[in-house]
Amino acid sequence: MPPPCRVAVIGAGAAGLTATKALLDRGLEVVTYEKGDRPGGLWARDNASGLSPAYASLHLNTSKRRTEFADFPMPGQWPDYPSADLMARYLADYCENFGLTPHIRFDTTVASVEREGRGRPWAVTTEAGDTDRYDAVVVANGHNWDPRRPEPAYPGAFDGTQMHAHDYRTAEIFRDRRVLVVGMGNSAMDIAVDASYVARGPVLLSARRGVHIVPKYLFGRPSDATGGALAALPWRVRQRVAQTILRLAVGTPQSYGLPAPAGGLFQNHPTISDTILHRLTHGEVAARPGIERLGGEQVVFSDGTREPVEVIVWATGYRVSIPFLSARWLGGDPERLPLYKRVFHLEDPSLAFVGLMQSTGAALPVVEAQAKLMAACYSGAYALPSAPAQHRATARALRAAVERWGDRRPQMRIDFDQYVADLPKEIEAGRARLRRGARPFTATDREGSLT
């Protein structure tokens, strides 16, 4: 028998926790590095890492039954859309239930991860200067913590307060002030709604491109349950059916004064909100087009209108950052990093990623499936296909993603239902490759199994 594989996991959020569990389930030695002082990652609002973007009113935008780990269902008495605090508790309970805490090094920031040479271990070095060595490394540091602001910045100057959605916690900061929220994602809608109860005048909601807005319930059930029921259909058929249902249920975004969606449902990520349409129809939130320029105490929009504004909230998303990996492994842009099955590095499968994806649904079932695939590989229970086969499969996946999603992060995009169903099949395919004589990954063969 080969010696046990020793694996480092970077991050103890949802992705890192399920990666740690999957590796322990396979009998491997695991050390998990976490910058914060507790498990839960971005869901833990008071995490010492300072990276959490969670605000007081934050709730899941996917239902609990479509979000929970298969290995750890959420309590039946919980609401369909739990709060951020409940999610933090859920992940802490997951950590405790599966005995993960002894394997996590809290308050430990990873500064660099590098190979010491072909066939040699990975060196993981912390900011404190400590270095440890591993046969494999799993990157699970998340990608919703490094705020992205408009680039290039809008012309002109602004005399008021500017903040990113990442820094928002409660609506009190908006009390009796004129507020502009820029963006059409879930955070933008939540913040605009929160602000509308305390701000001076209607809260302005600005966006250049529209999105589909899906209520949390359709026909008395969580709306993503409807999507799940259509999962067996080709995505274009699902799109036509779901868009028809949505139009009949709530109308179009344009009927609420919002811009038309830039793409079809299941292409660009919809915004899930029951409350934004209510506040728009009551005039407490007012839609505006994209910004043309900033003008001191005013903002000038692309239709030539001007509005007095005291606070701008940039709900403009996040950049993908993996600061501890060099360009040697990232190719310059983590958003465009090709990975086999969105898990294994194509040049060296002893470097794996859990959570470096953008799903049409919930994240937790996806990272759980990715973790099980990764752990099967590192335990020797699964063999990767040949390197050329990995490259061909990854290229096919990219072509399909570009056709569906265009040039907006196509490498990272996955269809939730198809992907979660595919990875267990891939584990079975890897077992079949083993039976045909493919070599599994072992601790003595750090270049992996590329037969």
LINHU-V779767 format. One record per residue. N is the residue number from 1. RES is the residue in one letter. PHI is phi in whole degrees, 0 to 359 (999 if undefined). PSI is psi in whole degrees, -180 to 180 (999 if undefined). OMEGA is omega in radians with two decimals (NA if undefined). Layout:
((N | RES | PHI | PSI | OMEGA) (N | RES | PHI | PSI | OMEGA))
This chain:
((1 | M | 999 | 140 | 3.09) (2 | P | 290 | 156 | 3.08) (3 | P | 296 | 154 | 3.14) (4 | P | 301 | 147 | 3.09) (5 | C | 275 | 136 | 3.12) (6 | R | 254 | 125 | -2.97) (7 | V | 234 | 137 | 2.99) (8 | A | 259 | 136 | 3.04) (9 | V | 244 | 131 | -3.12) (10 | I | 256 | 106 | 3.12) (11 | G | 115 | 139 | 3.11) (12 | A | 235 | 36 | 2.92) (13 | G | 276 | -160 | -3.10) (14 | A | 303 | -44 | -3.11) (15 | A | 294 | -46 | -3.12) (16 | G | 293 | -36 | 3.14) (17 | L | 294 | -45 | -3.13) (18 | T | 289 | -29 | 3.04) (19 | A | 294 | -43 | 3.11) (20 | T | 299 | -46 | 3.14) (21 | K | 299 | -46 | -3.09) (22 | A | 298 | -39 | 3.13) (23 | L | 291 | -43 | 3.10) (24 | L | 296 | -38 | 3.10) (25 | D | 300 | -29 | -3.14) (26 | R | 269 | 4 | 3.07) (27 | G | 82 | 21 | -3.09) (28 | L | 265 | 158 | 3.08) (29 | E | 276 | 129 | -3.03) (30 | V | 229 | 136 | 2.93) (31 | V | 234 | 124 | -3.12) (32 | T | 249 | 128 | -3.12) (33 | Y | 260 | 130 | -3.13) (34 | E | 225 | 124 | -3.13) (35 | K | 295 | -34 | -3.10) (36 | G | 276 | -175 | -3.06) (37 | D | 256 | 9 | -3.12) (38 | R | 201 | 163 | 3.06) (39 | P | 284 | 166 | 3.08) (40 | G | 115 | -18 | 3.05) (41 | G | 56 | -128 | -3.02) (42 | L | 289 | -17 | 3.11) (43 | W | 284 | -22 | -3.09) (44 | A | 277 | 100 | -2.98) (45 | R | 299 | -33 | -3.10) (46 | D | 255 | 25 | 3.11) (47 | N | 298 | 136 | -3.10) (48 | A | 293 | -12 | 3.12) (49 | S | 296 | -27 | -3.10) (50 | G | 75 | 8 | -3.05) (51 | L | 264 | -13 | -3.04) (52 | S | 292 | 131 | 3.04) (53 | P | 265 | 9 | -3.03) (54 | A | 291 | 133 | 3.13) (55 | Y | 247 | 169 | -2.96) (56 | A | 300 | -34 | -3.07) (57 | S | 266 | 5 | -3.05) (58 | L | 292 | 132 | 3.04) (59 | H | 227 | 161 | 3.03) (60 | L | 304 | 145 | 2.96) (61 | N | 253 | 8 | 2.93) (62 | T | 237 | 146 | -3.02) (63 | S | 288 | 157 | -3.02) (64 | K | 300 | -38 | -3.11) (65 | R | 288 | -20 | 3.07) (66 | R | 262 | -1 | -3.07) (67 | T | 247 | -32 | -3.01) (68 | E | 296 | 155 | 2.97) (69 | F | 292 | 141 | 3.07) (70 | A | 299 | -34 | -3.10) (71 | D | 277 | -4 | -3.04) (72 | F | 205 | 77 | -3.10) (73 | P | 299 | 150 | 3.07) (74 | M | 287 | 152 | 3.13) (75 | P | 303 | 138 | -3.09) (76 | G | 298 | -29 | -3.10) (77 | Q | 279 | -8 | 3.12) (78 | W | 292 | 154 | 3.07) (79 | P | 294 | 163 | -3.14) (80 | D | 298 | -30 | -3.12) (81 | Y | 235 | 86 | -3.07) (82 | P | 295 | 156 | 3.10) (83 | S | 285 | 169 | 3.07) (84 | A | 299 | -39 | -3.14) (85 | D | 294 | -38 | 3.06) (86 | L | 294 | -38 | 3.12) (87 | M | 294 | -40 | 3.08) (88 | A | 298 | -41 | 3.09) (89 | R | 295 | -41 | 3.12) (90 | Y | 301 | -45 | -3.13) (91 | L | 290 | -35 | 3.06) (92 | A | 295 | -40 | 3.10) (93 | D | 294 | -38 | 3.08) (94 | Y | 301 | -46 | -3.14) (95 | C | 299 | -46 | -3.12) (96 | E | 290 | -43 | -3.06) (97 | N | 300 | -37 | -3.08) (98 | F | 260 | 10 | 3.05) (99 | G | 65 | 40 | -3.06) (100 | L | 273 | -25 | -3.01) (101 | T | 306 | -43 | -3.13) (102 | P | 299 | -16 | -3.10) (103 | H | 262 | 1 | -3.08) (104 | I | 253 | 132 | 3.04) (105 | R | 260 | 98 | -3.13) (106 | F | 284 | 164 | 3.14) (107 | D | 54 | 37 | -3.09) (108 | T | 229 | 113 | -3.13) (109 | T | 262 | 128 | 3.11) (110 | V | 278 | 128 | -3.14) (111 | A | 265 | -37 | -3.13) (112 | S | 206 | 149 | 3.04) (113 | V | 227 | 119 | -3.07) (114 | E | 210 | 147 | 3.04) (115 | R | 281 | 143 | -3.13) (116 | E | 269 | 8 | -3.14) (117 | G | 138 | 161 | -3.10) (118 | R | 302 | 127 | 3.13) (119 | G | 79 | 1 | -3.14) (120 | R | 255 | 167 | -3.04) (121 | P | 293 | 167 | 2.95) (122 | W | 276 | 137 | 3.06) (123 | A | 257 | 120 | 3.09) (124 | V | 252 | 117 | -3.07) (125 | T | 246 | 132 | -3.14) (126 | T | 268 | 168 | 3.09) (127 | E | 297 | -24 | 3.10) (128 | A | 282 | -7 | 3.10) (129 | G | 95 | 2 | 3.11) (130 | D | 279 | 139 | 3.13) (131 | T | 235 | 134 | 3.04) (132 | D | 229 | 162 | -3.00) (133 | R | 237 | 144 | -3.02) (134 | Y | 218 | 156 | 3.07) (135 | D | 280 | -26 | -3.14) (136 | A | 209 | 157 | 3.13) (137 | V | 228 | 136 | 3.08) (138 | V | 245 | 118 | 3.13) (139 | V | 272 | 117 | -3.11) (140 | A | 219 | 46 | -3.01) (141 | N | 268 | 4 | 3.09) (142 | G | 74 | 167 | 3.14) (143 | H | 217 | 32 | 3.02) (144 | N | 235 | 48 | -3.11) (145 | W | 225 | -11 | -3.12) (146 | D | 253 | 97 | -2.97) (147 | P | 300 | 139 | 3.06) (148 | R | 252 | 124 | 3.05) (149 | R | 256 | 165 | -3.12) (150 | P | 305 | 132 | 3.12) (151 | E | 228 | 121 | -0.07) (152 | P | 289 | 163 | 3.13) (153 | A | 295 | 152 | 3.11) (154 | Y | 294 | 145 | 3.13) (155 | P | 293 | 157 | 3.12) (156 | G | 95 | 179 | -3.13) (157 | A | 237 | 154 | -3.14) (158 | F | 234 | 131 | -3.05) (159 | D | 271 | -12 | -3.07) (160 | G | 267 | -155 | -3.11) (161 | T | 266 | 135 | 3.03) (162 | Q | 241 | 139 | 3.11) (163 | M | 211 | 156 | 3.03) (164 | H | 265 | 152 | 3.11) (165 | A | 304 | -27 | 3.13) (166 | H | 302 | -30 | -3.05) (167 | D | 266 | -1 | -3.11) (168 | Y | 282 | 137 | 3.09) (169 | R | 233 | -52 | 3.11) (170 | T | 221 | 163 | -3.06) (171 | A | 284 | -7 | -3.07) (172 | E | 302 | -29 | 3.13) (173 | I | 297 | -19 | -3.08) (174 | F | 261 | -2 | -3.00) (175 | R | 302 | 126 | 3.08) (176 | D | 60 | 27 | 3.10) (177 | R | 238 | 154 | 3.10) (178 | R | 275 | 123 | -2.93) (179 | V | 241 | 137 | 3.00) (180 | L | 238 | 126 | 3.05) (181 | V | 250 | 129 | -3.10) (182 | V | 250 | 117 | -3.14) (183 | G | 138 | 165 | -3.12) (184 | M | 228 | 16 | 3.12) (185 | G | 276 | -176 | -3.10) (186 | N | 298 | -42 | 3.14) (187 | S | 295 | -41 | 3.13) (188 | A | 301 | -45 | -3.12) (189 | M | 293 | -44 | 3.12) (190 | D | 300 | -46 | -3.08) (191 | I | 292 | -40 | 3.11) (192 | A | 298 | -42 | 3.12) (193 | V | 295 | -48 | 3.12) (194 | D | 304 | -48 | -3.08) (195 | A | 296 | -30 | -3.05) (196 | S | 296 | -18 | 3.14) (197 | Y | 274 | -14 | -3.07) (198 | V | 230 | -13 | -3.03) (199 | A | 285 | 167 | 3.07) (200 | R | 270 | 115 | -3.10) (201 | G | 76 | 178 | 3.14) (202 | P | 294 | 145 | 3.03) (203 | V | 283 | 130 | 3.14) (204 | L | 272 | 136 | -3.13) (205 | L | 237 | 111 | -3.00) (206 | S | 248 | 138 | 3.06) (207 | A | 202 | 144 | 3.06) (208 | R | 279 | -35 | -3.12) (209 | R | 240 | 145 | 3.12) (210 | G | 268 | 170 | 3.06) (211 | V | 222 | 161 | 2.98) (212 | H | 286 | 137 | 3.10) (213 | I | 250 | 119 | -3.06) (214 | V | 249 | 126 | 3.06) (215 | P | 292 | 159 | -3.10) (216 | K | 287 | -19 | 3.10) (217 | Y | 232 | 137 | 2.98) (218 | L | 230 | 127 | 3.12) (219 | F | 57 | 36 | 3.06) (220 | G | 79 | 7 | 3.14) (221 | R | 232 | 156 | 3.03) (222 | P | 307 | 135 | -3.01) (223 | S | 297 | -31 | -3.13) (224 | D | 287 | -15 | 3.02) (225 | A | 292 | -34 | 3.07) (226 | T | 295 | -43 | 3.09) (227 | G | 298 | -40 | 3.12) (228 | G | 297 | -36 | 3.14) (229 | A | 293 | -23 | 3.14) (230 | L | 264 | 6 | -2.95) (231 | A | 299 | -28 | -3.10) (232 | A | 286 | -15 | -3.11) (233 | L | 278 | 153 | 2.99) (234 | P | 304 | 148 | -2.97) (235 | W | 297 | -32 | 3.13) (236 | R | 291 | -35 | 3.08) (237 | V | 291 | -44 | 3.07) (238 | R | 304 | -42 | -3.11) (239 | Q | 299 | -48 | -3.11) (240 | R | 297 | -43 | -3.14) (241 | V | 295 | -48 | -3.07) (242 | A | 294 | -39 | 3.13) (243 | Q | 294 | -36 | 3.09) (244 | T | 295 | -45 | 3.10) (245 | I | 300 | -44 | -3.10) (246 | L | 294 | -42 | -3.14) (247 | R | 296 | -40 | 3.13) (248 | L | 291 | -35 | -3.06) (249 | A | 282 | -45 | -3.02) (250 | V | 229 | -3 | -3.08) (251 | G | 85 | -165 | -3.13) (252 | T | 256 | 158 | 3.06) (253 | P | 303 | -34 | -3.12) (254 | Q | 298 | -30 | -3.14) (255 | S | 291 | -12 | 3.08) (256 | Y | 254 | 9 | 3.13) (257 | G | 87 | 4 | -3.13) (258 | L | 271 | 158 | 3.10) (259 | P | 293 | 155 | 3.12) (260 | A | 295 | 145 | 3.09) (261 | P | 303 | 142 | -3.12) (262 | A | 285 | -19 | 3.13) (263 | G | 207 | 178 | -3.11) (264 | G | 283 | 164 | 3.04) (265 | L | 300 | 143 | -3.05) (266 | F | 74 | 6 | 2.99) (267 | Q | 253 | -73 | 3.00) (268 | N | 274 | 143 | -3.04) (269 | H | 296 | 126 | 3.12) (270 | P | 287 | 163 | 2.99) (271 | T | 263 | 132 | -3.10) (272 | I | 256 | 111 | -3.10) (273 | S | 201 | 132 | 2.97) (274 | D | 271 | -26 | -2.89) (275 | T | 265 | -27 | -3.04) (276 | I | 295 | -39 | -3.13) (277 | L | 294 | -37 | 3.08) (278 | H | 299 | -46 | -3.09) (279 | R | 288 | -32 | 3.06) (280 | L | 294 | -46 | -3.10) (281 | T | 292 | -22 | 3.10) (282 | H | 265 | 2 | 3.07) (283 | G | 78 | 8 | 3.13) (284 | E | 278 | -21 | 2.96) (285 | V | 236 | 136 | -3.11) (286 | A | 236 | 127 | -3.12) (287 | A | 285 | 142 | 3.06) (288 | R | 224 | 153 | 3.09) (289 | P | 287 | -172 | 3.14) (290 | G | 295 | 161 | -3.13) (291 | I | 280 | 137 | 3.02) (292 | E | 267 | -48 | 3.12) (293 | R | 195 | 165 | 3.07) (294 | L | 262 | 141 | -3.07) (295 | G | 224 | 65 | 3.09) (296 | G | 71 | -107 | 3.12) (297 | E | 268 | 7 | -3.13) (298 | Q | 232 | 164 | 2.98) (299 | V | 236 | 133 | 3.14) (300 | V | 258 | 127 | -3.09) (301 | F | 263 | 168 | -3.02) (302 | S | 294 | -17 | 3.08) (303 | D | 269 | 7 | 3.10) (304 | G | 91 | -10 | 3.13) (305 | T | 286 | 155 | 3.12) (306 | R | 236 | 145 | 3.10) (307 | E | 222 | 139 | 3.01) (308 | P | 290 | 133 | -3.09) (309 | V | 220 | 137 | 3.09) (310 | E | 250 | -25 | 3.14) (311 | V | 224 | 130 | 3.01) (312 | I | 249 | 128 | 3.04) (313 | V | 251 | 116 | 3.11) (314 | W | 273 | 96 | 3.08) (315 | A | 264 | 63 | -2.94) (316 | T | 251 | 21 | 2.98) (317 | G | 85 | -166 | -3.01) (318 | Y | 224 | 148 | 3.01) (319 | R | 268 | 151 | 3.08) (320 | V | 279 | 122 | -3.11) (321 | S | 231 | 128 | 3.03) (322 | I | 230 | 77 | -2.92) (323 | P | 293 | -18 | -3.08) (324 | F | 270 | -5 | 3.09) (325 | L | 253 | 139 | -3.13) (326 | S | 278 | 169 | 3.09) (327 | A | 299 | -22 | 3.07) (328 | R | 305 | -35 | -3.08) (329 | W | 257 | -23 | -3.06) (330 | L | 258 | -15 | -3.14) (331 | G | 67 | 19 | 3.07) (332 | G | 97 | -35 | -3.08) (333 | D | 223 | 105 | -3.12) (334 | P | 301 | -28 | -3.14) (335 | E | 294 | -22 | -3.10) (336 | R | 251 | 15 | -3.11) (337 | L | 287 | 119 | 3.10) (338 | P | 280 | 135 | -3.14) (339 | L | 225 | 142 | 3.06) (340 | Y | 288 | 123 | -3.08) (341 | K | 56 | 26 | -3.09) (342 | R | 59 | 26 | -3.12) (343 | V | 232 | -53 | -2.92) (344 | F | 259 | 133 | 3.06) (345 | H | 297 | 134 | -3.04) (346 | L | 290 | -26 | 3.13) (347 | E | 272 | -26 | -3.08) (348 | D | 205 | 102 | -3.06) (349 | P | 289 | -4 | 3.03) (350 | S | 283 | -1 | 2.98) (351 | L | 249 | 115 | -3.09) (352 | A | 237 | 159 | -3.11) (353 | F | 230 | 131 | 3.05) (354 | V | 238 | 115 | 3.12) (355 | G | 103 | 0 | 3.13) (356 | L | 273 | 71 | -3.09) (357 | M | 204 | 168 | 3.05) (358 | Q | 231 | 111 | -2.97) (359 | S | 262 | 150 | 3.01) (360 | T | 284 | -9 | 3.13) (361 | G | 227 | -147 | -3.10) (362 | A | 289 | 159 | -3.12) (363 | A | 269 | -35 | -2.96) (364 | L | 298 | -46 | 3.08) (365 | P | 298 | -30 | 3.12) (366 | V | 291 | -49 | -3.11) (367 | V | 292 | -31 | 3.08) (368 | E | 296 | -44 | 3.11) (369 | A | 294 | -41 | 3.11) (370 | Q | 297 | -42 | -3.13) (371 | A | 297 | -40 | -3.14) (372 | K | 293 | -37 | 3.08) (373 | L | 295 | -48 | 3.13) (374 | M | 301 | -46 | -3.10) (375 | A | 292 | -35 | 3.07) (376 | A | 299 | -39 | 3.12) (377 | C | 294 | -51 | -3.03) (378 | Y | 287 | -17 | 3.08) (379 | S | 271 | -5 | -3.13) (380 | G | 86 | 10 | -3.13) (381 | A | 267 | 2 | -3.06) (382 | Y | 211 | 139 | 3.07) (383 | A | 245 | 131 | 3.04) (384 | L | 293 | 155 | 2.96) (385 | P | 291 | 175 | 3.13) (386 | S | 298 | 159 | 3.12) (387 | A | 303 | -47 | 3.09) (388 | P | 300 | -39 | 3.13) (389 | A | 294 | -38 | 3.09) (390 | Q | 298 | -45 | 3.13) (391 | H | 298 | -43 | -3.13) (392 | R | 296 | -44 | -3.14) (393 | A | 296 | -39 | 3.14) (394 | T | 292 | -39 | 3.10) (395 | A | 294 | -39 | 3.09) (396 | R | 297 | -43 | 3.13) (397 | A | 298 | -39 | 3.13) (398 | L | 293 | -43 | 3.13) (399 | R | 299 | -42 | 3.12) (400 | A | 295 | -38 | 3.14) (401 | A | 293 | -42 | 3.12) (402 | V | 296 | -41 | 3.12) (403 | E | 298 | -38 | -3.09) (404 | R | 274 | -45 | -2.98) (405 | W | 250 | -5 | -3.12) (406 | G | 75 | -148 | -3.01) (407 | D | 263 | 15 | -3.13) (408 | R | 264 | 96 | 3.14) (409 | R | 54 | 46 | -3.07) (410 | P | 297 | -32 | 3.12) (411 | Q | 299 | -34 | -3.04) (412 | M | 273 | -15 | -2.96) (413 | R | 285 | 138 | 3.03) (414 | I | 220 | 151 | 2.98) (415 | D | 272 | 117 | -3.00) (416 | F | 309 | -58 | -3.03) (417 | D | 294 | -43 | -3.14) (418 | Q | 295 | -42 | -3.07) (419 | Y | 291 | -45 | -3.13) (420 | V | 295 | -32 | 3.07) (421 | A | 284 | -29 | -3.05) (422 | D | 284 | -38 | -3.00) (423 | L | 295 | -40 | 3.02) (424 | P | 299 | -34 | 3.07) (425 | K | 294 | -35 | 3.11) (426 | E | 293 | -37 | 3.08) (427 | I | 298 | -42 | 3.10) (428 | E | 296 | -39 | 3.10) (429 | A | 296 | -38 | 3.09) (430 | G | 293 | -35 | 3.06) (431 | R | 293 | -38 | 3.09) (432 | A | 296 | -38 | 3.09) (433 | R | 296 | -37 | 3.07) (434 | L | 299 | -44 | -3.13) (435 | R | 296 | -27 | 3.12) (436 | R | 274 | 1 | 3.04) (437 | G | 108 | 2 | 3.09) (438 | A | 294 | 145 | 3.13) (439 | R | 275 | 135 | 3.07) (440 | P | 280 | 166 | 3.00) (441 | F | 292 | 135 | 3.05) (442 | T | 224 | 165 | -3.14) (443 | A | 293 | -21 | 3.12) (444 | T | 268 | -2 | -3.13) (445 | D | 228 | 75 | -2.99) (446 | R | 288 | -7 | 3.07) (447 | E | 277 | -5 | 3.07) (448 | G | 85 | -173 | -3.07) (449 | S | 251 | 100 | 3.14) (450 | L | 237 | 72 | -3.09) (451 | T | 261 | 999 | NA))
